[in-house]
Amino acid sequence: MAGNLALDSNNDILVGRSISRISGAEYTAQLIKNRLTTNLGSWVHDTTLGVPWTGYIFEKGAQSGVIQGILKTTIEETNGVSTVTSIEVTADNRSRKLNVAFEATSGDVTISGEV
């Protein structure tokens, strides 16, 4: 069986009659979302993986242009991504959430998502 394990919106493996598998652009989109939601240093097998959410981004005085650059670089360095065509970072102060919407290309396919 070829492909990679599909995850749901909670990053749990999709199970049912059999484990779901994905590949291609769908898998690349999943990789992007996983990289953006991983805090730098939190995975013991590769502490260089992730975004410095608590080390820089959520610190007082972090500049929005620098934050956007960090997130764009994270997407660009994801396996399967050719280019990042757009990225939008918006802060919701009321809910205390940072939303990241992105669009990228993988080969000739456009990938978009939000975390």
MMTF fields as JSON, N, C-alpha, C and O atoms, coordinates in Angstrom:
{
  "mmtfVersion": "1.0.0",
  "mmtfProducer": "UNKNOWN",
  "numBonds": 459,
  "numAtoms": 460,
  "numGroups": 115,
  "numChains": 1,
  "numModels": 1,
  "chainsPerModel": [1],
  "groupsPerChain": [115],
  "chainIdList": ["A"],
  "bondAtomList": [4, 2, 8, 6, 12, 10, 16, 14, 20, 18, 24, 22, 28, 26, 32, 30, 36, 34, 40, 38, 44, 42, 48, 46, 52, 50, 56, 54, 60, 58, 64, 62, 68, 66, 72, 70, 76, 74, 80, 78, 84, 82, 88, 86, 92, 90, 96, 94, 100, 98, 104, 102, 108, 106, 112, 110, 116, 114, 120, 118, 124, 122, 128, 126, 132, 130, 136, 134, 140, 138, 144, 142, 148, 146, 152, 150, 156, 154, 160, 158, 164, 162, 168, 166, 172, 170, 176, 174, 180, 178, 184, 182, 188, 186, 192, 190, 196, 194, 200, 198, 204, 202, 208, 206, 212, 210, 216, 214, 220, 218, 224, 222, 228, 226, 232, 230, 236, 234, 240, 238, 244, 242, 248, 246, 252, 250, 256, 254, 260, 258, 264, 262, 268, 266, 272, 270, 276, 274, 280, 278, 284, 282, 288, 286, 292, 290, 296, 294, 300, 298, 304, 302, 308, 306, 312, 310, 316, 314, 320, 318, 324, 322, 328, 326, 332, 330, 336, 334, 340, 338, 344, 342, 348, 346, 352, 350, 356, 354, 360, 358, 364, 362, 368, 366, 372, 370, 376, 374, 380, 378, 384, 382, 388, 386, 392, 390, 396, 394, 400, 398, 404, 402, 408, 406, 412, 410, 416, 414, 420, 418, 424, 422, 428, 426, 432, 430, 436, 434, 440, 438, 444, 442, 448, 446, 452, 450, 456, 454],
  "bondOrderList": [1, 1, 1, 1, 1, 1, 1, 1, 1, 1, 1, 1, 1, 1, 1, 1, 1, 1, 1, 1, 1, 1, 1, 1, 1, 1, 1, 1, 1, 1, 1, 1, 1, 1, 1, 1, 1, 1, 1, 1, 1, 1, 1, 1, 1, 1, 1, 1, 1, 1, 1, 1, 1, 1, 1, 1, 1, 1, 1, 1, 1, 1, 1, 1, 1, 1, 1, 1, 1, 1, 1, 1, 1, 1, 1, 1, 1, 1, 1, 1, 1, 1, 1, 1, 1, 1, 1, 1, 1, 1, 1, 1, 1, 1, 1, 1, 1, 1, 1, 1, 1, 1, 1, 1, 1, 1, 1, 1, 1, 1, 1, 1, 1, 1],
  "groupList": [{"groupName": "MET", "atomNameList": ["N", "CA", "C", "O"], "elementList": ["N", "C", "C", "O"], "formalChargeList": [0, 0, 0, 0], "bondAtomList": [1, 0, 2, 1, 3, 2], "bondOrderList": [1, 1, 2], "singleLetterCode": "M", "chemCompType": "L-PEPTIDE LINKING"}, {"groupName": "ALA", "atomNameList": ["N", "CA", "C", "O"], "elementList": ["N", "C", "C", "O"], "formalChargeList": [0, 0, 0, 0], "bondAtomList": [1, 0, 2, 1, 3, 2], "bondOrderList": [1, 1, 2], "singleLetterCode": "A", "chemCompType": "L-PEPTIDE LINKING"}, {"groupName": "GLY", "atomNameList": ["N", "CA", "C", "O"], "elementList": ["N", "C", "C", "O"], "formalChargeList": [0, 0, 0, 0], "bondAtomList": [1, 0, 2, 1, 3, 2], "bondOrderList": [1, 1, 2], "singleLetterCode": "G", "chemCompType": "PEPTIDE LINKING"}, {"groupName": "ASN", "atomNameList": ["N", "CA", "C", "O"], "elementList": ["N", "C", "C", "O"], "formalChargeList": [0, 0, 0, 0], "bondAtomList": [1, 0, 2, 1, 3, 2], "bondOrderList": [1, 1, 2], "singleLetterCode": "N", "chemCompType": "L-PEPTIDE LINKING"}, {"groupName": "LEU", "atomNameList": ["N", "CA", "C", "O"], "elementList": ["N", "C", "C", "O"], "formalChargeList": [0, 0, 0, 0], "bondAtomList": [1, 0, 2, 1, 3, 2], "bondOrderList": [1, 1, 2], "singleLetterCode": "L", "chemCompType": "L-PEPTIDE LINKING"}, {"groupName": "ASP", "atomNameList": ["N", "CA", "C", "O"], "elementList": ["N", "C", "C", "O"], "formalChargeList": [0, 0, 0, 0], "bondAtomList": [1, 0, 2, 1, 3, 2], "bondOrderList": [1, 1, 2], "singleLetterCode": "D", "chemCompType": "L-PEPTIDE LINKING"}, {"groupName": "SER", "atomNameList": ["N", "CA", "C", "O"], "elementList": ["N", "C", "C", "O"], "formalChargeList": [0, 0, 0, 0], "bondAtomList": [1, 0, 2, 1, 3, 2], "bondOrderList": [1, 1, 2], "singleLetterCode": "S", "chemCompType": "L-PEPTIDE LINKING"}, {"groupName": "ILE", "atomNameList": ["N", "CA", "C", "O"], "elementList": ["N", "C", "C", "O"], "formalChargeList": [0, 0, 0, 0], "bondAtomList": [1, 0, 2, 1, 3, 2], "bondOrderList": [1, 1, 2], "singleLetterCode": "I", "chemCompType": "L-PEPTIDE LINKING"}, {"groupName": "VAL", "atomNameList": ["N", "CA", "C", "O"], "elementList": ["N", "C", "C", "O"], "formalChargeList": [0, 0, 0, 0], "bondAtomList": [1, 0, 2, 1, 3, 2], "bondOrderList": [1, 1, 2], "singleLetterCode": "V", "chemCompType": "L-PEPTIDE LINKING"}, {"groupName": "ARG", "atomNameList": ["N", "CA", "C", "O"], "elementList": ["N", "C", "C", "O"], "formalChargeList": [0, 0, 0, 0], "bondAtomList": [1, 0, 2, 1, 3, 2], "bondOrderList": [1, 1, 2], "singleLetterCode": "R", "chemCompType": "L-PEPTIDE LINKING"}, {"groupName": "GLU", "atomNameList": ["N", "CA", "C", "O"], "elementList": ["N", "C", "C", "O"], "formalChargeList": [0, 0, 0, 0], "bondAtomList": [1, 0, 2, 1, 3, 2], "bondOrderList": [1, 1, 2], "singleLetterCode": "E", "chemCompType": "L-PEPTIDE LINKING"}, {"groupName": "TYR", "atomNameList": ["N", "CA", "C", "O"], "elementList": ["N", "C", "C", "O"], "formalChargeList": [0, 0, 0, 0], "bondAtomList": [1, 0, 2, 1, 3, 2], "bondOrderList": [1, 1, 2], "singleLetterCode": "Y", "chemCompType": "L-PEPTIDE LINKING"}, {"groupName": "THR", "atomNameList": ["N", "CA", "C", "O"], "elementList": ["N", "C", "C", "O"], "formalChargeList": [0, 0, 0, 0], "bondAtomList": [1, 0, 2, 1, 3, 2], "bondOrderList": [1, 1, 2], "singleLetterCode": "T", "chemCompType": "L-PEPTIDE LINKING"}, {"groupName": "GLN", "atomNameList": ["N", "CA", "C", "O"], "elementList": ["N", "C", "C", "O"], "formalChargeList": [0, 0, 0, 0], "bondAtomList": [1, 0, 2, 1, 3, 2], "bondOrderList": [1, 1, 2], "singleLetterCode": "Q", "chemCompType": "L-PEPTIDE LINKING"}, {"groupName": "LYS", "atomNameList": ["N", "CA", "C", "O"], "elementList": ["N", "C", "C", "O"], "formalChargeList": [0, 0, 0, 0], "bondAtomList": [1, 0, 2, 1, 3, 2], "bondOrderList": [1, 1, 2], "singleLetterCode": "K", "chemCompType": "L-PEPTIDE LINKING"}, {"groupName": "TRP", "atomNameList": ["N", "CA", "C", "O"], "elementList": ["N", "C", "C", "O"], "formalChargeList": [0, 0, 0, 0], "bondAtomList": [1, 0, 2, 1, 3, 2], "bondOrderList": [1, 1, 2], "singleLetterCode": "W", "chemCompType": "L-PEPTIDE LINKING"}, {"groupName": "HIS", "atomNameList": ["N", "CA", "C", "O"], "elementList": ["N", "C", "C", "O"], "formalChargeList": [0, 0, 0, 0], "bondAtomList": [1, 0, 2, 1, 3, 2], "bondOrderList": [1, 1, 2], "singleLetterCode": "H", "chemCompType": "L-PEPTIDE LINKING"}, {"groupName": "PRO", "atomNameList": ["N", "CA", "C", "O"], "elementList": ["N", "C", "C", "O"], "formalChargeList": [0, 0, 0, 0], "bondAtomList": [1, 0, 2, 1, 3, 2], "bondOrderList": [1, 1, 2], "singleLetterCode": "P", "chemCompType": "L-PEPTIDE LINKING"}, {"groupName": "PHE", "atomNameList": ["N", "CA", "C", "O"], "elementList": ["N", "C", "C", "O"], "formalChargeList": [0, 0, 0, 0], "bondAtomList": [1, 0, 2, 1, 3, 2], "bondOrderList": [1, 1, 2], "singleLetterCode": "F", "chemCompType": "L-PEPTIDE LINKING"}],
  "groupTypeList": [0, 1, 2, 3, 4, 1, 4, 5, 6, 3, 3, 5, 7, 4, 8, 2, 9, 6, 7, 6, 9, 7, 6, 2, 1, 10, 11, 12, 1, 13, 4, 7, 14, 3, 9, 4, 12, 12, 3, 4, 2, 6, 15, 8, 16, 5, 12, 12, 4, 2, 8, 17, 15, 12, 2, 11, 7, 18, 10, 14, 2, 1, 13, 6, 2, 8, 7, 13, 2, 7, 4, 14, 12, 12, 7, 10, 10, 12, 3, 2, 8, 6, 12, 8, 12, 6, 7, 10, 8, 12, 1, 5, 3, 9, 6, 9, 14, 4, 3, 8, 1, 18, 10, 1, 12, 6, 2, 5, 8, 12, 7, 6, 2, 10, 8],
  "groupIdList": [1, 2, 3, 4, 5, 6, 7, 8, 9, 10, 11, 12, 13, 14, 15, 16, 17, 18, 19, 20, 21, 22, 23, 24, 25, 26, 27, 28, 29, 30, 31, 32, 33, 34, 35, 36, 37, 38, 39, 40, 41, 42, 43, 44, 45, 46, 47, 48, 49, 50, 51, 52, 53, 54, 55, 56, 57, 58, 59, 60, 61, 62, 63, 64, 65, 66, 67, 68, 69, 70, 71, 72, 73, 74, 75, 76, 77, 78, 79, 80, 81, 82, 83, 84, 85, 86, 87, 88, 89, 90, 91, 92, 93, 94, 95, 96, 97, 98, 99, 100, 101, 102, 103, 104, 105, 106, 107, 108, 109, 110, 111, 112, 113, 114, 115],
  "secStructList": [7, 7, 1, 3, 3, 7, 5, 7, 6, 6, 1, 7, 5, 7, 7, 1, 1, 1, 7, 7, 3, 3, 7, 2, 2, 2, 2, 2, 2, 2, 2, 2, 2, 2, 2, 2, 6, 1, 5, 6, 6, 7, 7, 6, 6, 7, 6, 6, 7, 1, 5, 7, 0, 0, 0, 0, 0, 6, 1, 6, 6, 7, 7, 2, 2, 2, 2, 2, 2, 2, 2, 2, 2, 2, 2, 2, 6, 1, 6, 6, 7, 7, 3, 3, 3, 3, 3, 3, 3, 3, 3, 3, 6, 6, 6, 6, 3, 3, 3, 3, 3, 3, 3, 3, 3, 3, 6, 6, 3, 3, 3, 3, 3, 3, 7],
  "xCoordList": [0.836, 0.0, 0.879, 1.654, 0.773, 1.59, 0.862, -0.356, 1.606, 1.012, 1.359, 2.11, 0.812, 1.081, -0.219, -1.29, -0.141, -1.344, -2.064, -1.441, -3.369, -4.194, -4.564, -4.833, -4.571, -4.928, -6.195, -6.47, -6.971, -8.161, -7.785, -6.603, -8.77, -8.503, -7.868, -7.323, -7.929, -7.282, -5.913, -5.311, -5.423, -4.161, -4.17, -3.13, -5.35, -5.475, -5.53, -6.059, -4.991, -5.014, -6.45, -7.185, -6.846, -8.189, -8.261, -7.516, -9.162, -9.339, -10.81, -11.68, -11.065, -12.412, -12.254, -11.694, -12.746, -12.53, -11.043, -10.547, -10.349, -8.897, -8.329, -9.061, -7.044, -6.39, -6.406, -6.107, -6.755, -6.8, -5.399, -4.59, -5.128, -3.83, -4.017, -5.026, -3.023, -3.047, -1.693, -0.698, -1.667, -0.406, -0.525, -1.568, 0.549, 0.541, 0.311, 0.814, -0.459, -0.709, -1.452, -1.227, -2.328, -3.067, -2.102, -2.251, -1.124, -0.121, 0.758, 1.093, 1.133, 1.945, 1.2, 1.798, -0.096, -0.905, -0.921, -0.837, -1.029, -1.009, 0.339, 0.39, 1.43, 2.772, 2.908, 3.452, 2.412, 2.481, 1.752, 2.295, 0.542, -0.246, 0.444, 0.449, 1.025, 1.723, 2.954, 3.226, 3.703, 4.891, 4.512, 5.191, 3.418, 3.004, 2.457, 2.471, 1.985, 1.426, 2.392, 2.023, 3.621, 4.641, 5.512, 6.052, 5.645, 6.498, 7.96, 8.296, 8.806, 10.232, 10.81, 10.66, 11.473, 12.138, 11.257, 11.734, 9.984, 9.085, 9.104, 8.602, 9.672, 9.74, 11.12, 12.114, 11.195, 12.484, 13.367, 14.588, 12.776, 13.565, 14.212, 15.152, 13.718, 14.315, 13.934, 12.884, 14.785, 14.479, 14.604, 14.288, 15.063, 15.13, 13.821, 13.655, 12.909, 11.629, 10.633, 10.54, 9.9, 8.834, 9.032, 9.985, 8.107, 8.061, 8.32, 7.805, 9.101, 9.389, 8.196, 8.295, 7.077, 5.867, 6.108, 5.846, 6.603, 6.79, 8.129, 8.304, 9.065, 10.377, 10.472, 11.377, 9.534, 9.617, 8.242, 7.913, 7.463, 6.228, 5.233, 4.628, 5.048, 4.079, 4.682, 4.057, 5.87, 6.494, 5.994, 5.695, 5.908, 5.48, 6.477, 7.691, 5.947, 6.786, 7.256, 8.019, 6.819, 7.211, 6.614, 5.436, 7.414, 6.986, 6.257, 6.712, 5.114, 4.276, 4.998, 4.801, 5.827, 6.567, 7.551, 7.721, 8.199, 9.152, 8.402, 8.849, 7.265, 6.447, 6.011, 6.122, 5.518, 5.08, 6.24, 6.057, 7.423, 8.605, 8.991, 9.343, 8.926, 9.238, 8.275, 8.684, 6.987, 5.977, 6.101, 5.924, 6.4, 6.58, 7.767, 7.686, 8.864, 10.044, 9.738, 10.197, 8.971, 8.579, 7.809, 8.046, 6.894, 6.117, 7.021, 6.95, 7.872, 8.766, 9.701, 10.053, 10.108, 11.041, 10.36, 11.026, 9.053, 8.302, 8.468, 8.353, 8.739, 8.9, 7.668, 6.538, 7.896, 6.803, 6.34, 5.604, 6.75, 6.33, 7.279, 8.495, 6.709, 7.502, 7.663, 8.784, 6.544, 6.567, 5.391, 4.373, 5.55, 4.45, 3.906, 4.624, 2.634, 2.051, 1.399, 1.318, 0.933, 0.408, 0.379, 0.262, 0.488, 0.367, -0.236, 0.175, -1.201, -1.863, -1.923, -2.44, -1.39, -1.364, -2.234, -1.985, -3.254, -4.147, -4.273, -4.413, -4.221, -4.353, -5.769, -6.305, -6.359, -7.672, -7.446, -7.354, -7.357, -7.039, -8.115, -7.814, -9.355, -10.444, -10.325, -10.455, -10.075, -9.949, -8.505, -8.238, -7.572, -6.153, -5.61, -4.876, -5.992, -5.537, -4.855, -5.174, -3.921, -3.252, -3.648, -3.397, -4.258, -4.688, -3.707, -3.294, -3.341, -2.424, -3.133, -3.461, -3.368, -3.937, -2.824, -2.093, -2.699, -1.615, -2.102, -3.119, -1.34, -1.521, -0.133, 0.736, 0.067, 1.37, 1.16, 0.048, 2.233, 2.163, 3.03, 4.083, 2.544, 3.282, 3.254, 2.262, 4.353, 4.345, 3.434, 3.669, 2.39, 1.432, 0.094, -0.902, 0.068, -1.153, -1.095, -0.059, -2.2, -2.282, -2.81, -3.811, -2.125, -2.496, -2.887, -2.194, -3.979, -4.336, -4.824, -5.307, -4.691, -5.131, -5.074, -4.613, -5.551, -5.558, -5.349, -5.912, -4.51, -4.295, -4.402, -4.257],
  "yCoordList": [-1.186, 0.0, 1.246, 1.451, 2.069, 3.277, 4.472, 4.443, 5.509, 6.734, 6.943, 6.169, 7.983, 8.342, 8.393, 8.502, 8.315, 8.279, 9.613, 10.659, 9.583, 10.791, 11.118, 10.229, 12.416, 12.883, 13.719, 14.343, 13.727, 14.574, 15.958, 16.247, 16.806, 18.181, 18.267, 19.31, 17.186, 17.147, 16.468, 16.195, 16.196, 15.491, 14.063, 13.522, 13.458, 12.048, 11.236, 11.706, 10.029, 9.166, 8.767, 8.352, 8.898, 8.5, 6.984, 6.35, 6.409, 4.958, 4.649, 5.485, 3.488, 3.01, 1.564, 0.771, 1.217, -0.148, -0.387, -1.504, 0.664, 0.586, 1.98, 2.969, 2.05, 3.341, 4.087, 3.513, 5.368, 6.183, 6.65, 6.969, 6.686, 7.127, 8.263, 8.334, 9.155, 10.267, 10.392, 9.839, 11.124, 11.353, 12.646, 13.3, 13.012, 14.178, 15.484, 15.687, 16.368, 17.705, 17.649, 18.486, 16.674, 16.535, 16.243, 16.78, 15.391, 15.083, 16.294, 16.555, 17.035, 18.24, 19.258, 19.872, 19.449, 20.363, 19.917, 20.749, 18.614, 18.08, 18.342, 18.696, 18.172, 18.451, 19.918, 20.222, 20.825, 22.256, 22.543, 23.21, 22.05, 22.303, 21.731, 22.36, 20.54, 19.945, 20.749, 20.926, 21.239, 22.039, 23.348, 23.796, 23.969, 25.247, 25.095, 26.056, 23.923, 23.724, 23.037, 22.705, 22.827, 22.227, 23.331, 24.16, 23.339, 24.323, 23.892, 22.729, 24.828, 24.551, 23.832, 24.278, 22.713, 21.96, 20.962, 20.276, 20.859, 19.987, 18.527, 17.66, 18.242, 16.856, 16.318, 16.825, 15.298, 14.799, 14.211, 14.182, 13.745, 13.126, 14.159, 13.834, 15.406, 16.48, 17.812, 18.379, 18.296, 19.526, 20.784, 21.877, 20.646, 21.807, 21.996, 22.988, 21.063, 21.126, 21.978, 21.874, 22.808, 23.578, 25.078, 25.558, 25.798, 27.262, 27.78, 27.205, 28.847, 29.377, 30.162, 31.358, 29.457, 30.117, 30.748, 31.937, 29.97, 30.497, 31.183, 31.947, 30.934, 31.557, 32.912, 33.687, 33.22, 34.507, 35.072, 36.202, 34.303, 34.818, 35.32, 36.374, 34.609, 35.038, 35.96, 36.216, 36.452, 37.395, 38.805, 39.142, 39.606, 40.989, 41.732, 41.626, 42.477, 43.269, 42.558, 43.131, 41.318, 40.619, 41.351, 41.707, 41.572, 42.339, 41.444, 40.343, 41.931, 41.119, 40.718, 39.604, 41.592, 41.249, 40.111, 39.247, 40.115, 39.058, 37.741, 36.681, 37.818, 36.623, 36.015, 34.807, 36.856, 36.38, 35.748, 34.733, 36.328, 35.775, 34.409, 33.511, 34.249, 32.958, 31.886, 30.781, 32.228, 31.253, 30.923, 29.771, 31.917, 31.691, 30.765, 29.847, 31.003, 30.151, 28.716, 27.769, 28.553, 27.22, 26.492, 25.308, 27.185, 26.57, 26.251, 25.158, 27.203, 27.006, 25.823, 25.157, 25.551, 24.467, 23.112, 22.113, 23.07, 21.823, 21.007, 21.538, 19.713, 18.83, 18.906, 18.813, 19.074, 19.106, 20.495, 20.647, 21.521, 22.889, 23.505, 23.508, 24.027, 24.721, 26.189, 26.69, 26.884, 28.296, 28.616, 27.925, 29.661, 30.193, 31.386, 32.354, 31.313, 32.397, 33.456, 34.618, 33.075, 34.075, 33.509, 32.303, 34.423, 34.065, 35.265, 36.406, 34.994, 36.053, 35.634, 34.57, 36.481, 36.215, 37.258, 38.458, 36.803, 37.728, 37.313, 36.133, 38.308, 38.068, 38.414, 39.464, 37.521, 37.766, 37.965, 37.0, 39.223, 39.527, 39.041, 38.668, 39.046, 38.613, 37.126, 36.755, 36.28, 34.844, 34.431, 33.285, 35.391, 35.135, 34.048, 33.155, 34.149, 33.193, 33.918, 35.064, 33.233, 33.73, 32.801, 31.597, 33.354, 32.564, 32.761, 33.882, 31.658, 31.693, 31.058, 29.871, 31.851, 31.347, 31.376, 32.361, 30.294, 30.212, 29.637, 28.947, 29.946, 29.337, 29.077, 29.949, 27.885, 27.498, 26.605, 26.151, 26.363, 25.431, 24.224, 24.312, 23.095, 21.842, 21.272, 20.68, 21.457, 21.111, 22.084, 23.292, 21.57, 22.44, 22.511, 22.945, 22.084, 22.072, 23.169, 23.367, 23.882, 24.898, 24.288, 23.572, 24.578, 24.089, 25.295, 26.312, 25.198, 26.283, 25.675, 24.544, 26.438, 25.965, 27.063, 28.175, 26.724, 27.667, 26.903, 25.83, 27.501, 26.932, 28.042, 27.799],
  "zCoordList": [0.0, 0.0, 0.0, 0.934, -1.016, -1.118, -0.523, -0.347, -0.218, 0.31, 1.764, 2.357, 2.323, 3.703, 4.469, 3.872, 5.778, 6.597, 6.592, 6.775, 6.382, 6.394, 7.834, 8.642, 8.137, 9.472, 9.385, 8.36, 10.481, 10.512, 11.039, 11.225, 11.279, 11.71, 13.094, 13.458, 13.868, 15.182, 15.127, 16.165, 13.91, 13.682, 14.198, 14.574, 14.212, 14.558, 13.267, 12.26, 13.293, 12.118, 11.83, 12.726, 10.555, 10.142, 10.073, 9.326, 10.856, 10.841, 10.614, 10.858, 10.162, 9.898, 9.519, 10.276, 8.35, 7.855, 7.588, 7.736, 7.199, 7.011, 7.207, 7.182, 7.398, 7.586, 6.254, 5.207, 6.305, 5.089, 4.73, 5.601, 3.433, 2.94, 1.947, 1.246, 1.897, 0.955, 0.285, 0.754, -0.817, -1.519, -2.311, -2.296, -3.003, -3.876, -3.139, -2.034, -3.766, -3.218, -1.888, -1.014, -1.735, -0.478, 0.684, 1.781, 0.419, 1.439, 1.728, 2.883, 0.687, 0.872, 1.728, 2.613, 1.479, 2.3, 3.752, 4.656, 3.988, 5.347, 6.01, 7.187, 5.265, 5.796, 6.207, 7.269, 5.361, 5.672, 6.978, 7.859, 7.106, 8.317, 9.549, 10.607, 9.417, 10.557, 10.95, 12.138, 9.959, 10.263, 10.935, 11.859, 10.469, 11.056, 12.474, 13.243, 12.825, 14.166, 15.128, 16.255, 14.681, 15.539, 16.127, 15.394, 17.429, 18.089, 17.969, 18.195, 17.616, 17.434, 18.652, 19.79, 18.382, 19.44, 20.165, 21.069, 19.799, 20.559, 20.109, 20.823, 18.942, 18.491, 18.798, 18.278, 19.635, 20.124, 19.026, 19.174, 17.938, 16.867, 15.944, 15.217, 15.964, 15.17, 15.817, 15.517, 16.692, 17.435, 16.579, 17.047, 15.319, 14.426, 13.659, 12.95, 13.797, 13.091, 13.865, 15.088, 13.165, 13.792, 13.675, 13.062, 14.278, 14.237, 15.651, 16.61, 15.807, 17.15, 17.735, 18.009, 17.916, 18.43, 19.787, 19.972, 20.736, 22.087, 22.265, 23.214, 21.387, 21.509, 20.857, 21.167, 19.939, 19.278, 18.899, 19.258, 18.193, 17.598, 18.634, 18.435, 19.717, 20.729, 21.784, 22.813, 21.54, 22.465, 22.175, 21.03, 23.193, 23.028, 22.139, 22.318, 21.191, 20.309, 19.054, 18.276, 18.836, 17.613, 16.413, 16.424, 15.394, 14.228, 13.231, 12.921, 12.729, 11.844, 10.562, 10.077, 10.0, 8.79, 9.012, 8.151, 10.174, 10.504, 10.736, 10.298, 11.423, 11.666, 10.341, 10.135, 9.45, 8.146, 7.387, 6.715, 7.484, 6.831, 7.374, 6.609, 8.687, 9.313, 8.826, 8.469, 8.815, 8.397, 6.907, 6.511, 6.09, 4.658, 4.418, 3.603, 5.122, 4.985, 5.409, 4.771, 6.473, 6.927, 5.837, 5.595, 5.181, 4.097, 2.914, 2.352, 2.535, 1.39, 1.578, 0.605, 2.803, 3.087, 3.25, 3.521, 3.087, 3.198, 1.918, 0.814, 2.077, 0.914, 0.024, 0.501, -1.261, -2.224, -2.605, -3.58, -1.86, -2.162, -3.178, -2.989, -4.258, -5.272, -4.907, -4.82, -4.693, -4.326, -3.407, -3.415, -2.625, -1.819, -2.591, -2.838, -2.971, -3.766, -2.886, -3.282, -1.697, -0.769, 0.646, 0.861, 1.595, 3.003, 3.72, 3.505, 4.56, 5.319, 6.783, 7.124, 7.626, 9.06, 9.743, 9.621, 10.459, 11.153, 12.613, 12.937, 13.474, 14.913, 15.348, 14.994, 16.112, 16.698, 18.196, 18.955, 18.609, 20.004, 20.972, 22.106, 20.526, 21.401, 21.766, 22.932, 20.755, 21.013, 21.316, 21.677, 21.161, 21.396, 20.469, 20.893, 19.187, 18.186, 17.043, 16.728, 16.438, 15.258, 14.11, 14.167, 13.088, 11.938, 10.793, 10.496, 10.159, 9.029, 7.842, 7.869, 6.801, 5.548, 4.511, 4.401, 3.754, 2.788, 1.467, 1.393, 0.434, -0.875, -1.427, -1.389, -1.933, -2.463, -3.678, -3.949, -4.393, -5.508, -5.216, -4.584, -5.702, -5.631, -7.036, -7.462, -7.748, -9.168, -9.883, -9.854, -10.528, -11.197, -10.481, -11.06, -9.214, -8.415, -7.361, -6.726, -7.172, -6.13, -4.845, -4.845, -3.755, -2.427, -1.6, -1.621, -0.876, 0.039, 1.34, 1.375, 2.396, 3.685, 4.726, 4.467, 5.9, 7.017, 8.311, 8.529, 9.171, 10.509, 11.523, 12.721]
}
